[in-house]
Amino acid sequence: MGTTAVKITRKGQVTIPREIREELNANAVYFEVANGIVMVKPVRDAAGSLKEYARTVKPGISMKRMKDRAWEEAVREKRGKKSS
């Protein structure tokens, strides 16, 4: 896959072209900026992270909070950082 230019809407949204979505094979992505270059990287295993948190559910923790924590963990794993 080569390069593709897409328009950024007033709301800051872009559409990832189908060919790129198929290449990434992921339902979610995260953005990384290094030296002025924006990289879009797939987050492939958010469901696996959610399963891990589901096993350690504590009373009073909402599903939204659990999901947010799982996404944060998945991004940290992709970036190679240890969880806090």
PyMOL commands that place a pseudoatom at each C-alpha (Angstrom):
pseudoatom trace, name=CA, resn=MET, resi=1, chain=A, elem=C, hetatm=0, pos=[0.000, 0.000, 0.000]
pseudoatom trace, name=CA, resn=GLY, resi=2, chain=A, elem=C, hetatm=0, pos=[1.360, 3.385, -0.930]
pseudoatom trace, name=CA, resn=THR, resi=3, chain=A, elem=C, hetatm=0, pos=[0.362, 6.746, 0.460]
pseudoatom trace, name=CA, resn=THR, resi=4, chain=A, elem=C, hetatm=0, pos=[-3.126, 8.191, 0.411]
pseudoatom trace, name=CA, resn=ALA, resi=5, chain=A, elem=C, hetatm=0, pos=[-4.251, 11.756, 1.091]
pseudoatom trace, name=CA, resn=VAL, resi=6, chain=A, elem=C, hetatm=0, pos=[-7.517, 12.271, 2.968]
pseudoatom trace, name=CA, resn=LYS, resi=7, chain=A, elem=C, hetatm=0, pos=[-9.363, 15.386, 4.054]
pseudoatom trace, name=CA, resn=ILE, resi=8, chain=A, elem=C, hetatm=0, pos=[-9.562, 16.378, 7.719]
pseudoatom trace, name=CA, resn=THR, resi=9, chain=A, elem=C, hetatm=0, pos=[-13.075, 17.588, 8.585]
pseudoatom trace, name=CA, resn=ARG, resi=10, chain=A, elem=C, hetatm=0, pos=[-13.801, 20.643, 10.723]
pseudoatom trace, name=CA, resn=LYS, resi=11, chain=A, elem=C, hetatm=0, pos=[-14.326, 18.238, 13.620]
pseudoatom trace, name=CA, resn=GLY, resi=12, chain=A, elem=C, hetatm=0, pos=[-10.848, 16.792, 13.106]
pseudoatom trace, name=CA, resn=GLN, resi=13, chain=A, elem=C, hetatm=0, pos=[-12.112, 13.529, 11.656]
pseudoatom trace, name=CA, resn=VAL, resi=14, chain=A, elem=C, hetatm=0, pos=[-10.631, 11.504, 8.824]
pseudoatom trace, name=CA, resn=THR, resi=15, chain=A, elem=C, hetatm=0, pos=[-11.845, 8.420, 7.014]
pseudoatom trace, name=CA, resn=ILE, resi=16, chain=A, elem=C, hetatm=0, pos=[-9.297, 5.646, 6.810]
pseudoatom trace, name=CA, resn=PRO, resi=17, chain=A, elem=C, hetatm=0, pos=[-9.473, 4.268, 3.250]
pseudoatom trace, name=CA, resn=ARG, resi=18, chain=A, elem=C, hetatm=0, pos=[-10.849, 0.722, 2.952]
pseudoatom trace, name=CA, resn=GLU, resi=19, chain=A, elem=C, hetatm=0, pos=[-7.561, -0.689, 1.625]
pseudoatom trace, name=CA, resn=ILE, resi=20, chain=A, elem=C, hetatm=0, pos=[-5.712, 0.594, 4.684]
pseudoatom trace, name=CA, resn=ARG, resi=21, chain=A, elem=C, hetatm=0, pos=[-8.422, -0.656, 7.097]
pseudoatom trace, name=CA, resn=GLU, resi=22, chain=A, elem=C, hetatm=0, pos=[-8.187, -4.092, 5.490]
pseudoatom trace, name=CA, resn=GLU, resi=23, chain=A, elem=C, hetatm=0, pos=[-4.395, -4.023, 5.760]
pseudoatom trace, name=CA, resn=LEU, resi=24, chain=A, elem=C, hetatm=0, pos=[-4.556, -3.061, 9.450]
pseudoatom trace, name=CA, resn=ASN, resi=25, chain=A, elem=C, hetatm=0, pos=[-7.161, -5.757, 10.196]
pseudoatom trace, name=CA, resn=ALA, resi=26, chain=A, elem=C, hetatm=0, pos=[-8.222, -3.995, 13.401]
pseudoatom trace, name=CA, resn=ASN, resi=27, chain=A, elem=C, hetatm=0, pos=[-11.339, -2.364, 14.838]
pseudoatom trace, name=CA, resn=ALA, resi=28, chain=A, elem=C, hetatm=0, pos=[-9.420, 0.400, 16.584]
pseudoatom trace, name=CA, resn=VAL, resi=29, chain=A, elem=C, hetatm=0, pos=[-6.267, 2.423, 16.015]
pseudoatom trace, name=CA, resn=TYR, resi=30, chain=A, elem=C, hetatm=0, pos=[-4.103, 4.769, 17.999]
pseudoatom trace, name=CA, resn=PHE, resi=31, chain=A, elem=C, hetatm=0, pos=[-2.078, 7.703, 16.757]
pseudoatom trace, name=CA, resn=GLU, resi=32, chain=A, elem=C, hetatm=0, pos=[1.592, 8.194, 17.475]
pseudoatom trace, name=CA, resn=VAL, resi=33, chain=A, elem=C, hetatm=0, pos=[3.600, 11.284, 16.568]
pseudoatom trace, name=CA, resn=ALA, resi=34, chain=A, elem=C, hetatm=0, pos=[7.376, 11.126, 16.187]
pseudoatom trace, name=CA, resn=ASN, resi=35, chain=A, elem=C, hetatm=0, pos=[9.526, 13.832, 14.628]
pseudoatom trace, name=CA, resn=GLY, resi=36, chain=A, elem=C, hetatm=0, pos=[6.502, 15.508, 13.055]
pseudoatom trace, name=CA, resn=ILE, resi=37, chain=A, elem=C, hetatm=0, pos=[5.245, 12.275, 11.455]
pseudoatom trace, name=CA, resn=VAL, resi=38, chain=A, elem=C, hetatm=0, pos=[1.836, 10.896, 12.428]
pseudoatom trace, name=CA, resn=MET, resi=39, chain=A, elem=C, hetatm=0, pos=[1.590, 7.109, 12.509]
pseudoatom trace, name=CA, resn=VAL, resi=40, chain=A, elem=C, hetatm=0, pos=[-1.686, 5.210, 12.708]
pseudoatom trace, name=CA, resn=LYS, resi=41, chain=A, elem=C, hetatm=0, pos=[-1.198, 1.862, 14.431]
pseudoatom trace, name=CA, resn=PRO, resi=42, chain=A, elem=C, hetatm=0, pos=[-3.706, -0.921, 15.008]
pseudoatom trace, name=CA, resn=VAL, resi=43, chain=A, elem=C, hetatm=0, pos=[-4.957, -1.958, 18.430]
pseudoatom trace, name=CA, resn=ARG, resi=44, chain=A, elem=C, hetatm=0, pos=[-5.728, -5.591, 17.785]
pseudoatom trace, name=CA, resn=ASP, resi=45, chain=A, elem=C, hetatm=0, pos=[-6.385, -7.114, 21.181]
pseudoatom trace, name=CA, resn=ALA, resi=46, chain=A, elem=C, hetatm=0, pos=[-8.676, -4.855, 23.172]
pseudoatom trace, name=CA, resn=ALA, resi=47, chain=A, elem=C, hetatm=0, pos=[-11.044, -7.787, 23.737]
pseudoatom trace, name=CA, resn=GLY, resi=48, chain=A, elem=C, hetatm=0, pos=[-8.231, -9.761, 25.342]
pseudoatom trace, name=CA, resn=SER, resi=49, chain=A, elem=C, hetatm=0, pos=[-7.496, -6.892, 27.685]
pseudoatom trace, name=CA, resn=LEU, resi=50, chain=A, elem=C, hetatm=0, pos=[-11.191, -6.652, 28.595]
pseudoatom trace, name=CA, resn=LYS, resi=51, chain=A, elem=C, hetatm=0, pos=[-11.237, -10.370, 29.468]
pseudoatom trace, name=CA, resn=GLU, resi=52, chain=A, elem=C, hetatm=0, pos=[-8.284, -9.848, 31.814]
pseudoatom trace, name=CA, resn=TYR, resi=53, chain=A, elem=C, hetatm=0, pos=[-10.079, -7.024, 33.625]
pseudoatom trace, name=CA, resn=ALA, resi=54, chain=A, elem=C, hetatm=0, pos=[-13.352, -8.968, 33.716]
pseudoatom trace, name=CA, resn=ARG, resi=55, chain=A, elem=C, hetatm=0, pos=[-11.622, -11.671, 35.778]
pseudoatom trace, name=CA, resn=THR, resi=56, chain=A, elem=C, hetatm=0, pos=[-10.579, -9.111, 38.372]
pseudoatom trace, name=CA, resn=VAL, resi=57, chain=A, elem=C, hetatm=0, pos=[-13.787, -7.092, 38.565]
pseudoatom trace, name=CA, resn=LYS, resi=58, chain=A, elem=C, hetatm=0, pos=[-14.294, -5.327, 41.857]
pseudoatom trace, name=CA, resn=PRO, resi=59, chain=A, elem=C, hetatm=0, pos=[-17.744, -4.340, 43.056]
pseudoatom trace, name=CA, resn=GLY, resi=60, chain=A, elem=C, hetatm=0, pos=[-18.595, -0.761, 42.170]
pseudoatom trace, name=CA, resn=ILE, resi=61, chain=A, elem=C, hetatm=0, pos=[-16.399, -0.519, 39.032]
pseudoatom trace, name=CA, resn=SER, resi=62, chain=A, elem=C, hetatm=0, pos=[-18.529, 0.388, 36.024]
pseudoatom trace, name=CA, resn=MET, resi=63, chain=A, elem=C, hetatm=0, pos=[-18.204, -1.411, 32.707]
pseudoatom trace, name=CA, resn=LYS, resi=64, chain=A, elem=C, hetatm=0, pos=[-17.203, 1.918, 31.120]
pseudoatom trace, name=CA, resn=ARG, resi=65, chain=A, elem=C, hetatm=0, pos=[-14.338, 2.359, 33.595]
pseudoatom trace, name=CA, resn=MET, resi=66, chain=A, elem=C, hetatm=0, pos=[-13.260, -1.228, 33.034]
pseudoatom trace, name=CA, resn=LYS, resi=67, chain=A, elem=C, hetatm=0, pos=[-13.332, -0.700, 29.251]
pseudoatom trace, name=CA, resn=ASP, resi=68, chain=A, elem=C, hetatm=0, pos=[-11.354, 2.565, 29.536]
pseudoatom trace, name=CA, resn=ARG, resi=69, chain=A, elem=C, hetatm=0, pos=[-8.709, 0.838, 31.659]
pseudoatom trace, name=CA, resn=ALA, resi=70, chain=A, elem=C, hetatm=0, pos=[-8.462, -2.030, 29.157]
pseudoatom trace, name=CA, resn=TRP, resi=71, chain=A, elem=C, hetatm=0, pos=[-7.961, 0.401, 26.248]
pseudoatom trace, name=CA, resn=GLU, resi=72, chain=A, elem=C, hetatm=0, pos=[-5.268, 2.242, 28.191]
pseudoatom trace, name=CA, resn=GLU, resi=73, chain=A, elem=C, hetatm=0, pos=[-3.531, -1.069, 28.883]
pseudoatom trace, name=CA, resn=ALA, resi=74, chain=A, elem=C, hetatm=0, pos=[-3.767, -2.164, 25.240]
pseudoatom trace, name=CA, resn=VAL, resi=75, chain=A, elem=C, hetatm=0, pos=[-2.200, 1.103, 24.074]
pseudoatom trace, name=CA, resn=ARG, resi=76, chain=A, elem=C, hetatm=0, pos=[0.578, 0.814, 26.679]
pseudoatom trace, name=CA, resn=GLU, resi=77, chain=A, elem=C, hetatm=0, pos=[1.283, -2.748, 25.526]
pseudoatom trace, name=CA, resn=LYS, resi=78, chain=A, elem=C, hetatm=0, pos=[1.500, -1.611, 21.903]
pseudoatom trace, name=CA, resn=ARG, resi=79, chain=A, elem=C, hetatm=0, pos=[3.888, 1.178, 22.848]
pseudoatom trace, name=CA, resn=GLY, resi=80, chain=A, elem=C, hetatm=0, pos=[5.997, -1.230, 24.886]
pseudoatom trace, name=CA, resn=LYS, resi=81, chain=A, elem=C, hetatm=0, pos=[5.407, 0.521, 28.206]
pseudoatom trace, name=CA, resn=LYS, resi=82, chain=A, elem=C, hetatm=0, pos=[4.644, -1.239, 31.451]
pseudoatom trace, name=CA, resn=SER, resi=83, chain=A, elem=C, hetatm=0, pos=[1.290, -0.632, 33.096]
pseudoatom trace, name=CA, resn=SER, resi=84, chain=A, elem=C, hetatm=0, pos=[1.032, 1.675, 36.066]
for i in range(1, 84): cmd.bond("trace and resi %d" % i, "trace and resi %d" % (i + 1))
show_as sticks, trace
zoom trace
